[in-house]
């Protein structure tokens, strides 16, 4: 599945006041979609699984924890429970 990243530019153009350089509050929890992180563009310099895990997951989690977030949820799709609407992009 490929997602065109231009959608965020459209949002920023349509509703610039909805975007700010810093969060309006300190979150106590964040949700990270691990499924998306499994599909990165080409990563230069990744030579091992440890490097891949560090870059795609550990660094992301550590960034939130270092900013004071007390709960980071890293979730992956369970194909037994994926909604039918997503099935066309996640056929096994």
N, CA, C and O atoms as a MOPAC input file, in Angstrom:
PM7 MOZYME 1SCF
protein

 N      0.83900 1    -1.16600 1     0.00000 1
 C      0.00000 1     0.00000 1     0.00000 1
 C      0.89200 1     1.23900 1     0.00000 1
 O      1.86100 1     1.31600 1     0.75400 1
 N      0.55800 1     2.19800 1    -0.84400 1
 C      1.30800 1     3.44000 1    -0.92500 1
 C      0.39400 1     4.60200 1    -0.57300 1
 O     -0.74100 1     4.68100 1    -1.04400 1
 N      0.89300 1     5.48700 1     0.24800 1
 C      0.13100 1     6.66000 1     0.63300 1
 C      0.87300 1     7.88500 1     0.12600 1
 O      2.04700 1     8.07900 1     0.44000 1
 N      0.18800 1     8.71100 1    -0.65800 1
 C      0.77000 1     9.94000 1    -1.17500 1
 C      0.82400 1    10.94900 1    -0.03800 1
 O     -0.20800 1    11.28000 1     0.54600 1
 N      2.00200 1    11.43500 1     0.27800 1
 C      2.16900 1    12.32400 1     1.42500 1
 C      1.73100 1    13.76400 1     1.16200 1
 O      1.85700 1    14.60600 1     2.05200 1
 N      1.23000 1    14.06700 1    -0.01100 1
 C      0.81300 1    15.45100 1    -0.28600 1
 C     -0.45500 1    15.84100 1     0.46800 1
 O     -0.79300 1    17.02400 1     0.51000 1
 N     -1.16100 1    14.89300 1     1.06000 1
 C     -2.39400 1    15.21500 1     1.77400 1
 C     -2.15700 1    16.17700 1     2.92000 1
 O     -3.01300 1    17.01200 1     3.21100 1
 N     -0.99400 1    16.07600 1     3.58600 1
 C     -0.74300 1    16.97300 1     4.71500 1
 C     -0.56800 1    18.40900 1     4.24000 1
 O     -0.97800 1    19.34100 1     4.93200 1
 N      0.03200 1    18.60000 1     3.07600 1
 C      0.17300 1    19.95300 1     2.52600 1
 C     -1.19700 1    20.55100 1     2.22000 1
 O     -1.41300 1    21.74600 1     2.42200 1
 N     -2.11400 1    19.73100 1     1.73700 1
 C     -3.48400 1    20.19600 1     1.47700 1
 C     -4.16500 1    20.61600 1     2.77300 1
 O     -4.83300 1    21.64900 1     2.81900 1
 N     -3.99900 1    19.81700 1     3.82900 1
 C     -4.58700 1    20.16200 1     5.12700 1
 C     -4.02800 1    21.48400 1     5.63200 1
 O     -4.77600 1    22.34000 1     6.10400 1
 N     -2.71100 1    21.65000 1     5.53100 1
 C     -2.08200 1    22.87500 1     6.02500 1
 C     -2.53600 1    24.09700 1     5.24100 1
 O     -2.64600 1    25.19100 1     5.79500 1
 N     -2.79600 1    23.91300 1     3.97000 1
 C     -3.27800 1    25.01800 1     3.14500 1
 C     -4.72200 1    25.37800 1     3.50000 1
 O     -5.07500 1    26.55600 1     3.56400 1
 N     -5.54500 1    24.36900 1     3.72800 1
 C     -6.96100 1    24.59500 1     4.02000 1
 C     -7.21200 1    25.06900 1     5.44400 1
 O     -8.12600 1    25.85700 1     5.68300 1
 N     -6.41800 1    24.60100 1     6.38200 1
 C     -6.64800 1    24.94700 1     7.79300 1
 C     -5.32700 1    25.23900 1     8.50700 1
 O     -4.93000 1    24.48100 1     9.39200 1
 N     -4.65100 1    26.31000 1     8.14300 1
 C     -3.32800 1    26.58700 1     8.72600 1
 C     -3.35400 1    26.75600 1    10.24800 1
 O     -2.36900 1    26.44400 1    10.91700 1
 N     -4.46300 1    27.24300 1    10.79900 1
 C     -4.54600 1    27.44400 1    12.24800 1
 C     -4.56500 1    26.12600 1    13.01700 1
 O     -4.34300 1    26.11400 1    14.22700 1
 N     -4.82500 1    25.03000 1    12.33200 1
 C     -4.86800 1    23.72500 1    12.99400 1
 C     -3.47000 1    23.15200 1    13.22700 1
 O     -3.32300 1    22.11700 1    13.87800 1
 N     -2.45600 1    23.81400 1    12.70500 1
 C     -1.08100 1    23.32200 1    12.81300 1
 C     -0.24300 1    24.32300 1    13.58900 1
 O     -0.35900 1    25.53200 1    13.39100 1
 N      0.59600 1    23.81200 1    14.46800 1
 C      1.46500 1    24.65400 1    15.26200 1
 C      2.80500 1    23.96400 1    15.43700 1
 O      2.89300 1    22.74200 1    15.32200 1
 N      3.84600 1    24.73000 1    15.71300 1
 C      5.19300 1    24.12900 1    15.83200 1
 C      5.36800 1    23.25700 1    17.07400 1
 O      6.22800 1    22.37600 1    17.09700 1
 N      4.55900 1    23.49600 1    18.10500 1
 C      4.64900 1    22.68800 1    19.31700 1
 C      3.24300 1    22.20600 1    19.70000 1
 O      2.25500 1    22.85800 1    19.36300 1
 N      3.15100 1    21.09100 1    20.38600 1
 C      1.83200 1    20.58500 1    20.78400 1
 C      1.12900 1    21.56100 1    21.72700 1
 O      1.78700 1    22.24100 1    22.51400 1
 N     -0.20000 1    21.63500 1    21.65400 1
 C     -0.93400 1    22.54400 1    22.53200 1
 C     -1.04200 1    22.02700 1    23.97200 1
 O     -1.47000 1    22.76100 1    24.86200 1
 N     -0.66000 1    20.77800 1    24.20000 1
 C     -0.69400 1    20.19000 1    25.53600 1
 C      0.31000 1    19.04000 1    25.55400 1
 O      0.76100 1    18.57500 1    24.50800 1
 N      0.64700 1    18.59600 1    26.74600 1
 C      1.57500 1    17.47100 1    26.89000 1
 C      0.76300 1    16.17700 1    26.92500 1
 O      0.03100 1    15.94000 1    27.88600 1
 N      0.87900 1    15.34000 1    25.90100 1
 C      0.10400 1    14.09700 1    25.90200 1
 C      0.64100 1    13.10900 1    26.93200 1
 O      1.83700 1    13.08700 1    27.22300 1
 N     -0.25300 1    12.29800 1    27.47500 1
 C      0.18100 1    11.25000 1    28.40600 1
 C      0.37200 1     9.93100 1    27.66800 1
 O      1.02500 1     9.02100 1    28.18000 1
 N     -0.19500 1     9.82400 1    26.46600 1
 C     -0.05200 1     8.59700 1    25.67500 1
 C     -0.04900 1     8.95100 1    24.19300 1
 O     -0.68700 1     9.91300 1    23.76600 1
 N      0.67900 1     8.15900 1    23.42300 1
 C      0.66400 1     8.29000 1    21.96300 1
 C      0.48500 1     6.89900 1    21.35300 1
 O      0.88700 1     5.89300 1    21.93800 1
 N     -0.12300 1     6.86200 1    20.17400 1
 C     -0.35600 1     5.62400 1    19.44200 1
 C      0.48400 1     5.66300 1    18.17300 1
 O      0.40200 1     6.61800 1    17.40100 1
 N      1.28300 1     4.64100 1    17.95700 1
 C      2.12300 1     4.53900 1    16.76000 1
 C      1.67400 1     3.33900 1    15.94300 1
 O      1.59700 1     2.22400 1    16.45800 1
 N      1.38100 1     3.56500 1    14.67700 1
 C      0.95800 1     2.48600 1    13.78200 1
 C      2.19300 1     1.75800 1    13.26800 1
 O      2.84800 1     2.21000 1    12.32900 1
 N      2.49900 1     0.63900 1    13.88600 1
 C      3.68200 1    -0.13400 1    13.52200 1
 C      3.60900 1    -0.70200 1    12.11800 1
 O      4.64000 1    -0.91500 1    11.48000 1
 N      2.39400 1    -0.95200 1    11.62800 1
 C      2.23400 1    -1.51200 1    10.28800 1
 C      2.83500 1    -0.58000 1     9.24000 1
 O      3.52000 1    -1.02500 1     8.31900 1
 N      2.56900 1     0.72300 1     9.39100 1
 C      3.10900 1     1.71700 1     8.47100 1
 C      4.62900 1     1.75800 1     8.57400 1
 O      5.31100 1     1.89500 1     7.55800 1
 N      5.16400 1     1.64300 1     9.77600 1
 C      6.61400 1     1.68900 1     9.98200 1
 C      7.32200 1     0.46300 1     9.40800 1
 O      8.54200 1     0.47700 1     9.24600 1
 N      6.57100 1    -0.59800 1     9.09800 1
 C      7.18000 1    -1.77900 1     8.48400 1
 C      7.50600 1    -1.55400 1     7.01200 1
 O      8.26300 1    -2.32300 1     6.42000 1
 N      6.93800 1    -0.50300 1     6.41700 1
 C      7.07100 1    -0.27500 1     4.98300 1
 C      7.79900 1     1.03400 1     4.68400 1
 O      7.22400 1     1.92000 1     4.05000 1
 N      9.04800 1     1.17700 1     5.12300 1
 C      9.75200 1     2.43000 1     4.85700 1
 C     10.24400 1     2.49900 1     3.41600 1
 O     10.34700 1     1.48800 1     2.72100 1
 N     10.54300 1     3.71600 1     2.99500 1
 C     11.24200 1     3.87100 1     1.72200 1
 C     12.63500 1     3.27300 1     1.92900 1
 O     12.96500 1     2.84700 1     3.03500 1
 N     13.43600 1     3.23900 1     0.89600 1
 C     14.78400 1     2.68000 1     1.01400 1
 C     15.52900 1     3.37100 1     2.15700 1
 O     15.52400 1     4.59800 1     2.26000 1
 N     16.15600 1     2.58700 1     2.99800 1
 C     16.90200 1     3.11900 1     4.13800 1
 C     18.38500 1     2.89900 1     3.87600 1
 O     18.85200 1     1.76300 1     3.80000 1
 N     19.10700 1     3.98600 1     3.74000 1
 C     20.54600 1     3.87300 1     3.53400 1
 C     21.24400 1     3.58300 1     4.85600 1
 O     20.87200 1     4.13900 1     5.88900 1
 N     22.21300 1     2.75000 1     4.83100 1
 C     23.00100 1     2.49100 1     6.00900 1
 C     22.46300 1     1.42000 1     6.93700 1
 O     23.13300 1     1.06200 1     7.90600 1
 N     21.28700 1     0.90400 1     6.67600 1
 C     20.76400 1    -0.16200 1     7.52000 1
 C     21.37200 1    -1.47400 1     7.03700 1
 O     21.14200 1    -1.90500 1     5.90700 1
 N     22.13900 1    -2.08700 1     7.90200 1
 C     22.84400 1    -3.29900 1     7.49600 1
 C     22.44300 1    -4.53300 1     8.29400 1
 O     22.88200 1    -5.64300 1     7.99200 1
 N     21.61900 1    -4.34100 1     9.30400 1
 C     21.22500 1    -5.48800 1    10.11400 1
 C     19.79200 1    -5.30600 1    10.61200 1
 O     19.23600 1    -4.21000 1    10.54300 1
 N     19.20200 1    -6.39200 1    11.11300 1
 C     17.87100 1    -6.30100 1    11.69900 1
 C     17.88500 1    -5.37100 1    12.89900 1
 O     16.92900 1    -4.62600 1    13.11800 1
 N     18.96000 1    -5.40600 1    13.67800 1
 C     19.06700 1    -4.52700 1    14.84600 1
 C     19.00700 1    -3.05900 1    14.41100 1
 O     18.32600 1    -2.25100 1    15.04300 1
 N     19.71900 1    -2.71400 1    13.33200 1
 C     19.67500 1    -1.34300 1    12.81100 1
 C     18.26200 1    -0.97600 1    12.36200 1
 O     17.79200 1     0.13100 1    12.62700 1
 N     17.58900 1    -1.90200 1    11.68500 1
 C     16.23800 1    -1.66000 1    11.19000 1
 C     15.27400 1    -1.40700 1    12.35100 1
 O     14.50500 1    -0.44700 1    12.31400 1
 N     15.30900 1    -2.25500 1    13.37500 1
 C     14.43400 1    -2.11600 1    14.54100 1
 C     14.72900 1    -0.80700 1    15.25800 1
 O     13.81100 1    -0.10100 1    15.67600 1
 N     15.99200 1    -0.48900 1    15.39800 1
 C     16.38300 1     0.75900 1    16.06400 1
 C     15.82400 1     1.96100 1    15.30500 1
 O     15.24700 1     2.86400 1    15.91000 1
 N     15.99000 1     1.97500 1    14.00300 1
 C     15.56800 1     3.11800 1    13.19500 1
 C     14.04700 1     3.23600 1    13.08900 1
 O     13.49400 1     4.32900 1    13.21100 1
 N     13.38000 1     2.11500 1    12.86400 1
 C     11.94100 1     2.15900 1    12.61000 1
 C     11.07500 1     2.20600 1    13.86400 1
 O      9.96500 1     2.73600 1    13.82300 1
 N     11.55900 1     1.66500 1    14.97100 1
 C     10.71500 1     1.55300 1    16.15100 1
 C     11.33600 1     2.15700 1    17.41100 1
 O     10.72400 1     3.02400 1    18.03400 1
 N     12.52200 1     1.72600 1    17.79600 1
 C     13.11500 1     2.16500 1    19.06500 1
 C     13.33500 1     3.67700 1    19.08800 1
 O     13.05100 1     4.32500 1    20.09600 1
 N     13.82900 1     4.23600 1    18.00900 1
 C     14.08100 1     5.67500 1    17.96600 1
 C     12.77600 1     6.47000 1    18.10600 1
 O     12.74100 1     7.49400 1    18.78900 1
 N     11.72000 1     6.00000 1    17.46600 1
 C     10.40900 1     6.63200 1    17.54100 1
 C      9.88300 1     6.62200 1    18.98500 1
 O      9.43700 1     7.64500 1    19.50400 1
 N      9.94500 1     5.45900 1    19.60900 1
 C      9.46500 1     5.31800 1    20.98600 1
 C     10.29100 1     6.18100 1    21.92700 1
 O      9.73700 1     6.86400 1    22.78900 1
 N     11.60100 1     6.15700 1    21.77400 1
 C     12.48700 1     6.92800 1    22.64900 1
 C     12.24100 1     8.41900 1    22.51200 1
 O     12.33400 1     9.15000 1    23.49700 1
 N     11.93000 1     8.88400 1    21.30900 1
 C     11.65100 1    10.31100 1    21.09100 1
 C     10.45800 1    10.75600 1    21.94900 1
 O     10.50100 1    11.80700 1    22.58700 1
 N      9.39800 1     9.94500 1    21.95400 1
 C      8.22600 1    10.29200 1    22.75900 1
 C      8.52000 1    10.20000 1    24.24900 1
 O      8.13600 1    11.08900 1    25.00900 1
 N      9.19200 1     9.14400 1    24.67500 1
 C      9.50800 1     8.98500 1    26.09800 1
 C     10.38300 1    10.13000 1    26.60100 1
 O     10.20400 1    10.60700 1    27.72100 1
 N     11.33100 1    10.57200 1    25.76900 1
 C     12.22100 1    11.66400 1    26.18400 1
 C     11.48700 1    13.00100 1    26.29000 1
 O     11.98100 1    13.92700 1    26.93300 1
 N     10.32100 1    13.10900 1    25.66800 1
 C      9.51600 1    14.33400 1    25.75600 1
 C      8.49700 1    14.25600 1    26.88700 1
 O      7.65800 1    15.14500 1    27.02900 1
 N      8.56700 1    13.19400 1    27.69400 1
 C      7.71700 1    13.09400 1    28.87000 1
 C      6.43700 1    12.29600 1    28.68900 1
 O      5.62000 1    12.23300 1    29.60700 1
 N      6.24600 1    11.68800 1    27.52800 1
 C      5.05500 1    10.85100 1    27.32900 1
 C      5.25600 1     9.57500 1    28.14700 1
 O      6.28300 1     8.90700 1    28.02900 1
 N      4.27200 1     9.24800 1    28.97100 1
 C      4.45000 1     8.09400 1    29.86200 1
 C      3.99500 1     6.77200 1    29.25100 1
 O      4.34200 1     5.70900 1    29.76500 1
 N      3.22600 1     6.81600 1    28.16400 1
 C      2.73200 1     5.58300 1    27.54700 1
 C      2.82400 1     5.68100 1    26.03100 1
 O      2.17700 1     6.53000 1    25.41800 1
 N      3.62600 1     4.81700 1    25.43100 1
 C      3.74400 1     4.76200 1    23.97200 1
 C      3.18700 1     3.41300 1    23.52900 1
 O      3.67600 1     2.36200 1    23.94500 1
 N      2.17200 1     3.45200 1    22.69300 1
 C      1.52600 1     2.23700 1    22.20800 1
 C      2.01000 1     1.97900 1    20.78800 1
 O      1.77200 1     2.79000 1    19.89300 1
 N      2.68100 1     0.86600 1    20.57800 1
 C      3.13300 1     0.46000 1    19.24800 1
 C      2.27400 1    -0.72900 1    18.84400 1
 O      2.36200 1    -1.79800 1    19.44800 1
 N      1.44200 1    -0.54300 1    17.82000 1
 C      0.47700 1    -1.57700 1    17.45300 1
 C      0.68000 1    -2.04300 1    16.01500 1
 O      1.11500 1    -1.28200 1    15.15000 1
 N      0.35600 1    -3.30200 1    15.78600 1
 C      0.42200 1    -3.90100 1    14.45600 1
 C     -0.92900 1    -4.52900 1    14.14500 1
 O     -1.63500 1    -4.98000 1    15.04700 1
 N     -1.28300 1    -4.55500 1    12.86500 1
 C     -2.54800 1    -5.16300 1    12.46800 1
 C     -2.54500 1    -6.65800 1    12.75000 1
 O     -1.55800 1    -7.34800 1    12.49400 1
 N     -3.64000 1    -7.14200 1    13.27100 1
 C     -3.87700 1    -8.56900 1    13.41800 1
 C     -4.83900 1    -8.92900 1    12.29200 1
 O     -6.00800 1    -8.54700 1    12.33000 1
 N     -4.36400 1    -9.64600 1    11.31100 1
 C     -5.16200 1    -9.92600 1    10.12000 1
 C     -6.47600 1   -10.64700 1    10.42000 1
 O     -7.38400 1   -10.63500 1     9.58900 1
 N     -6.59200 1   -11.26600 1    11.58000 1
 C     -7.85200 1   -11.89600 1    11.96600 1
 C     -8.90300 1   -10.87600 1    12.37900 1
 O    -10.09100 1   -11.19200 1    12.44800 1
 N     -8.46200 1    -9.64800 1    12.65300 1
 C     -9.38100 1    -8.63100 1    13.15700 1
 C     -9.34200 1    -7.32400 1    12.37000 1
 O     -9.86700 1    -6.31200 1    12.83600 1
 N     -8.73400 1    -7.32700 1    11.19500 1
 C     -8.68500 1    -6.12700 1    10.36100 1
 C    -10.06900 1    -5.89800 1     9.75700 1
 O    -10.68000 1    -6.83200 1     9.23800 1
 N    -10.56500 1    -4.66500 1     9.81900 1
 C    -11.88700 1    -4.39400 1     9.24600 1
 C    -11.93600 1    -4.71400 1     7.75200 1
 O    -10.93200 1    -4.60900 1     7.04800 1
 N    -13.10800 1    -5.10100 1     7.28800 1
 C    -13.28300 1    -5.45000 1     5.87000 1
 C    -12.89000 1    -4.30200 1     4.96000 1
 O    -12.41600 1    -4.54300 1     3.85000 1
 N    -13.07100 1    -3.06700 1     5.38900 1
 C    -12.73700 1    -1.90700 1     4.55500 1
 C    -11.24900 1    -1.84600 1     4.22700 1
 O    -10.86900 1    -1.25500 1     3.21600 1
 N    -10.40200 1    -2.44300 1     5.05800 1
 C     -8.96800 1    -2.42900 1     4.80300 1
 C     -8.49500 1    -3.66400 1     4.03800 1
 O     -7.32000 1    -3.75400 1     3.68300 1
 N     -9.37900 1    -4.60300 1     3.78300 1
 C     -8.95300 1    -5.87900 1     3.22900 1
 C     -8.29000 1    -5.76600 1     1.85900 1
 O     -7.41400 1    -6.57000 1     1.53800 1
 N     -8.68100 1    -4.80000 1     1.05300 1
 C     -8.08000 1    -4.71300 1    -0.28800 1
 C     -6.59900 1    -4.35400 1    -0.22700 1
 O     -5.85200 1    -4.67900 1    -1.15000 1
 N     -6.16200 1    -3.69700 1     0.83100 1
 C     -4.74900 1    -3.33900 1     0.93700 1
 C     -3.97100 1    -4.33500 1     1.77100 1
 O     -2.74800 1    -4.23100 1     1.86300 1
 N     -4.64200 1    -5.29300 1     2.37900 1
 C     -3.96600 1    -6.20100 1     3.27400 1
 C     -4.27600 1    -7.66300 1     2.99200 1
 O     -4.30200 1    -8.48700 1     3.90600 1
 N     -4.50800 1    -7.97700 1     1.74300 1
 C     -4.76700 1    -9.36100 1     1.37800 1
 C     -3.49100 1   -10.16700 1     1.58700 1
 O     -2.40900 1    -9.76100 1     1.16200 1
 N     -3.63000 1   -11.29400 1     2.23600 1
 C     -2.45700 1   -12.15200 1     2.49300 1
 C     -2.01800 1   -12.87900 1     1.26500 1
 O     -1.05000 1   -13.63800 1     1.31000 1

